[in-house]
Amino acid sequence: MNYQIKLKTGFFKTLKYSMTVEEDELILRPELREGFDLIAIKNEDVLELGFIRYPGGKLEFEIITTGAYYFGCISPDNDAEELIRVLKNSFGRRLIVE
């Protein structure tokens, strides 16, 4: 299933991406921008995957891998509980929700 996110790509810049959770990787696809590549993150490369919930429903995420750091927010149109459940199945104890 695809989840809509905004990925931080610069100091004050975010771009819309779709996040797909597959069996052995997490895929981030840019939506409308050319020149930005698909990001495929292997499950074994993920050190930590964290979510922070804010009052009002805002949900931010961070993905820490062996070679990169990704930060952004989940679109409020997504079912956040479903996304967290799917990620928990894939990443187990590496997933932290605050």
N, CA and C of each residue as an Amber inpcrd file, in Angstrom:
protein
   294
   0.8330000  -1.1820000   0.0000000   0.0000000   0.0000000   0.0000000
   0.8790000   1.2460000   0.0000000   0.4110000   2.2900000  -0.6570000
   1.1390000   3.5550000  -0.7270000   0.6210000   4.5240000   0.3250000
   1.5510000   5.2430000   0.9370000   1.2270000   6.2670000   1.9250000
   1.8470000   7.5750000   1.4520000   1.1160000   8.6500000   1.5570000
   1.5940000   9.9560000   1.1180000   2.3930000  10.6110000   2.2400000
   3.5780000  11.1100000   1.8890000   4.4460000  11.7570000   2.8650000
   5.0270000  13.0270000   2.2660000   5.5880000  13.8520000   3.1280000
   6.4140000  14.9820000   2.7060000   7.7930000  14.7300000   3.2820000
   8.7690000  14.6220000   2.3950000  10.1380000  14.3160000   2.7760000
  10.9620000  15.5910000   2.7480000  11.7090000  15.8270000   3.8160000
  12.5700000  17.0090000   3.8600000  13.7500000  16.7700000   2.9180000
  13.9290000  17.7120000   1.9740000  14.9850000  17.5640000   0.9790000
  15.9970000  18.7080000   1.0100000  15.7670000  19.6740000   1.8660000
  16.6570000  20.8210000   1.9800000  16.3700000  21.5590000   3.2650000
  17.0470000  22.6720000   3.4670000  16.9240000  23.4070000   4.7310000
  15.4770000  23.8020000   5.0190000  14.7960000  24.4150000   4.0790000
  13.3950000  24.7780000   4.2360000  12.5610000  24.1690000   3.1170000
  12.9260000  22.9960000   2.6490000  12.2720000  22.4310000   1.4810000
  11.7820000  21.0090000   1.7600000  10.5270000  20.7550000   1.4060000
   9.9800000  19.4070000   1.4620000   9.3350000  19.0950000   0.1240000
   9.3450000  17.8220000  -0.2260000   8.7180000  17.3700000  -1.4640000
   7.7600000  16.2280000  -1.1520000   6.7130000  16.1270000  -1.9700000
   5.7530000  15.0430000  -1.8040000   6.3260000  13.7600000  -2.3720000
   6.2290000  12.7190000  -1.5790000   6.6660000  11.3820000  -1.9620000
   5.5550000  10.4080000  -1.5950000   5.6170000   9.2270000  -2.1730000
   4.7640000   8.1400000  -1.6940000   5.6870000   7.1020000  -1.0800000
   5.2550000   6.5520000   0.0530000   6.0230000   5.5340000   0.7680000
   5.3320000   4.1930000   0.5570000   6.0910000   3.2130000   0.1140000
   5.5770000   1.8580000  -0.0640000   6.3860000   0.9300000   0.8240000
   5.6830000   0.1350000   1.6220000   6.3390000  -0.8300000   2.4970000
   6.2420000  -2.1860000   1.8230000   7.4030000  -2.7330000   1.4670000
   7.4540000  -4.0580000   0.8600000   8.1000000  -5.0150000   1.8420000
   8.1380000  -6.2720000   1.4800000   8.6370000  -7.2970000   2.3970000
  10.0660000  -7.0470000   2.8550000  10.9370000  -6.6390000   1.9390000
  12.3390000  -6.4850000   2.2970000  12.8950000  -5.0730000   2.0910000
  12.0330000  -4.1190000   1.7570000  12.5130000  -2.7450000   1.6180000
  11.3870000  -1.7270000   1.7520000  11.8040000  -0.5160000   2.0230000
  10.9250000   0.6370000   2.1330000  11.2560000   1.5220000   0.9360000
  10.2420000   1.8420000   0.1220000  10.4880000   2.5970000  -1.1050000
   9.8310000   3.9700000  -0.9940000  10.6130000   5.0130000  -1.2920000
  10.1240000   6.3920000  -1.3210000  10.2120000   6.8720000  -2.7640000
   9.0460000   7.2190000  -3.3400000   8.9830000   7.6670000  -4.7390000
   8.5750000   9.1340000  -4.7870000   9.3400000   9.9680000  -5.4830000
   8.9280000  11.3630000  -5.6420000   7.6610000  11.4290000  -6.4950000
   6.7490000  12.3370000  -6.1620000   5.4810000  12.3880000  -6.8770000
   5.5220000  13.2150000  -8.1550000   5.9040000  14.4540000  -8.0740000
   5.7900000  15.3110000  -9.2520000   7.1020000  15.9280000  -9.7080000
   8.1970000  15.5590000  -9.1190000   9.4650000  16.2020000  -9.4330000
  10.3650000  15.3270000 -10.2740000  10.8310000  15.8710000 -11.3480000
  11.8630000  15.1830000 -12.1000000  13.2020000  15.5960000 -11.5120000
  14.1720000  14.7480000 -11.6380000  15.4860000  15.0420000 -11.0850000
  15.6700000  14.5060000  -9.6810000  14.6220000  13.9600000  -9.0910000
  14.7330000  13.3290000  -7.7810000  14.5150000  11.8400000  -7.9690000
  15.4270000  11.0580000  -7.4550000  15.3920000   9.6190000  -7.6690000
  14.5360000   8.9080000  -6.6380000  14.1060000   7.7340000  -7.0170000
  13.4490000   6.8290000  -6.1080000  14.4630000   6.4270000  -5.0390000
  13.9990000   6.3260000  -3.8030000  14.8610000   5.9200000  -2.6950000
  14.3910000   4.5510000  -2.2300000  15.2410000   3.5550000  -2.3470000
  14.9330000   2.2020000  -1.8890000  15.8160000   1.9000000  -0.6830000
  15.1850000   1.6480000   0.4460000  15.9060000   1.3980000   1.6930000
  15.6970000  -0.0630000   2.0810000  16.7460000  -0.8340000   2.0780000
  16.6820000  -2.2430000   2.4790000  16.3890000  -2.3420000   3.9810000
  15.5570000  -3.2870000   4.3640000  15.1930000  -3.4440000   5.7720000
  16.4150000  -3.6310000   6.6680000  17.3980000  -4.3850000   6.1880000
  18.5720000  -4.6360000   7.0360000  19.4410000  -3.3950000   7.2230000
  19.2730000  -2.3580000   6.3840000  20.0350000  -1.1190000   6.5220000
  19.4180000  -0.1510000   7.5230000  18.1730000  -0.3890000   7.9330000
  17.4840000   0.5150000   8.8560000  17.9490000   0.2370000  10.2840000
  18.5300000   1.2680000  10.9040000  18.9450000   1.1650000  12.3000000
  17.7850000   1.5170000  13.2300000  17.0320000   2.5460000  12.8500000
  15.9060000   2.9950000  13.6610000  14.8890000   3.7100000  12.7840000
  13.6190000   3.5010000  13.1020000  12.5220000   4.1570000  12.4120000
  11.6290000   4.7240000  13.5020000  11.4910000   6.0330000  13.5440000
  10.7430000   6.6540000  14.6300000   9.5970000   7.5160000  14.1450000
   8.5320000   7.5450000  14.9490000   7.3810000   8.4030000  14.6940000
   7.1160000   9.2460000  15.9220000   6.7810000  10.5020000  15.7060000
   6.4020000  11.4010000  16.7880000   5.0070000  11.9240000  16.4900000
   4.0830000  11.7100000  17.4210000   2.7090000  12.1910000  17.2690000
   2.5640000  13.5180000  18.0070000   1.8980000  14.4480000  17.3670000
   1.6400000  15.7540000  17.9630000   0.1420000  15.9390000  18.1520000
  -0.2470000  16.7800000  19.1150000  -1.6790000  17.0850000  19.2620000
  -2.2180000  17.6350000  17.9440000  -3.4270000  17.2550000  17.6100000
  -4.0100000  17.6940000  16.3550000  -3.8040000  16.6890000  15.2370000
  -3.0730000  15.6020000  15.5080000  -2.9320000  14.5450000  14.5240000
  -1.6870000  14.5740000  13.6700000  -0.8280000  15.5800000  13.8060000
   0.3860000  15.6290000  12.9930000   1.3010000  14.4740000  13.3900000
   1.8800000  13.8190000  12.3680000   2.7520000  12.6780000  12.5950000
   4.0280000  12.8620000  11.7830000   5.1550000  12.9810000  12.4880000
   6.4520000  13.1150000  11.8330000   7.1910000  11.7860000  11.9130000
   8.1130000  11.5810000  10.9770000   8.9050000  10.3590000  11.0030000
  10.3670000  10.6730000  10.7650000  11.2060000   9.7540000  11.2120000
  12.6250000   9.7920000  10.8870000  13.0750000   8.3690000  10.6330000
  13.9120000   8.2170000   9.6290000  14.4690000   6.9210000   9.2820000
  15.9860000   7.0730000   9.3420000  16.5950000   6.2950000  10.2060000
  18.0470000   6.3220000  10.3430000  18.5790000   5.0100000   9.7750000
  19.4220000   5.1350000   8.7510000  20.0040000   3.9460000   8.1220000
  21.5050000   3.9510000   8.3150000  22.1470000   2.9190000   7.8150000
  23.6020000   2.8400000   7.9150000  24.3020000   3.9300000   7.1030000
  23.6000000   4.5070000   6.1060000  24.2520000   5.4970000   5.2610000
  23.5360000   6.8170000   5.0990000  22.3400000   6.9660000   5.6740000
  21.5880000   8.2100000   5.4540000  20.5610000   8.4330000   6.5750000
  20.0030000   9.6370000   6.5550000  18.9680000  10.0360000   7.5130000
  17.8430000  10.6810000   6.7110000  16.6060000  10.2540000   6.9490000
  15.4440000  10.7960000   6.2540000  14.4620000  11.3050000   7.2930000
  13.8710000  12.4690000   7.0150000  12.9500000  13.0980000   7.9580000
  11.7850000  13.6900000   7.1820000  10.5940000  13.6100000   7.7400000
   9.4380000  14.1910000   7.0750000   8.1780000  14.0210000   7.8900000
   7.0470000  14.2090000   7.2590000   5.7680000  14.0150000   7.9450000
   4.8170000  13.2210000   7.0690000   3.9300000  12.5270000   7.7450000
   2.9340000  11.6840000   7.1030000   1.7210000  12.5440000   6.8040000
   1.1720000  12.4230000   5.6140000  -0.0270000  13.1780000   5.2450000
  -1.1820000  12.7690000   6.1550000  -1.9920000  13.7370000   6.5920000
  -3.1390000  13.4050000   7.4560000  -4.1990000  12.5720000   6.7390000
  -4.1150000  12.4570000   5.4110000  -5.0750000  11.6440000   4.6540000
  -4.8250000  10.1460000   4.8240000  -3.6540000   9.7720000   5.3380000
  -3.3050000   8.3640000   5.5250000  -3.8840000   7.8280000   6.8250000
  -4.0610000   6.5240000   6.8840000  -4.4340000   5.8440000   8.1200000
  -3.1360000   5.5730000   8.8830000  -2.7970000   6.4640000   9.8080000
  -1.5240000   6.3820000  10.5230000  -1.4020000   5.0960000  11.3200000
  -2.4860000   4.6490000  11.9270000  -2.4280000   3.4220000  12.7250000
  -2.1140000   2.2100000  11.8520000  -2.6760000   2.1820000  10.6600000
  -2.3900000   1.0870000   9.7270000  -0.9230000   1.1190000   9.3080000
  -0.4110000   2.3060000   8.9910000   0.9900000   2.4450000   8.5930000
   1.9100000   1.9700000   9.7090000   1.6450000   2.3760000  10.9280000
   2.4730000   1.9670000  12.0570000   2.4130000   0.4530000  12.2440000
   1.2460000  -0.1410000  12.0950000   1.0930000  -1.5910000  12.2260000
   1.9110000  -2.3210000  11.1390000   1.8250000  -1.8400000   9.8980000
   2.5740000  -2.4480000   8.7940000   4.0800000  -2.3370000   9.0470000
   4.5360000  -1.1710000   9.4840000   5.9560000  -0.9730000   9.7500000
   6.4250000  -1.8010000  10.9460000   5.5700000  -1.9500000  11.9420000
   5.9220000  -2.7680000  13.1070000   6.1600000  -4.2100000  12.6850000
   5.3480000  -4.7140000  11.7430000   5.5420000  -6.0740000  11.2370000
   6.8700000  -6.2180000  10.5080000   7.2960000  -5.1760000   9.7950000
   8.5380000  -5.2380000   9.0210000   9.7860000  -4.9450000   9.8540000
   9.6790000  -4.0040000  10.8020000  10.8700000  -3.5240000  11.4990000
  10.9360000  -3.9010000  12.9810000   9.8690000  -4.4220000  13.5260000
   9.8830000  -4.9000000  14.9060000  10.3480000  -3.8590000  15.8960000
  11.3540000  -4.2140000  16.6900000  11.8100000  -3.3320000  17.7740000
  12.5660000  -2.1060000  17.2720000  12.9100000  -2.0660000  15.9970000
  13.5890000  -0.8780000  15.4660000  12.6050000   0.2790000  15.2620000
  11.2900000   0.0050000  15.3670000  10.2690000   1.0370000  15.2280000
   9.9310000   1.6030000  16.6000000  10.0000000   2.9320000  16.7150000
   9.6950000   3.6220000  17.9590000   8.5980000   4.6380000  17.6740000
   7.5470000   4.6260000  18.4980000   6.4400000   5.5730000  18.3440000
   6.3030000   6.3390000  19.6470000   6.3750000   7.6620000  19.5720000
   6.2260000   8.5150000  20.7590000   4.9800000   9.3390000  20.6510000
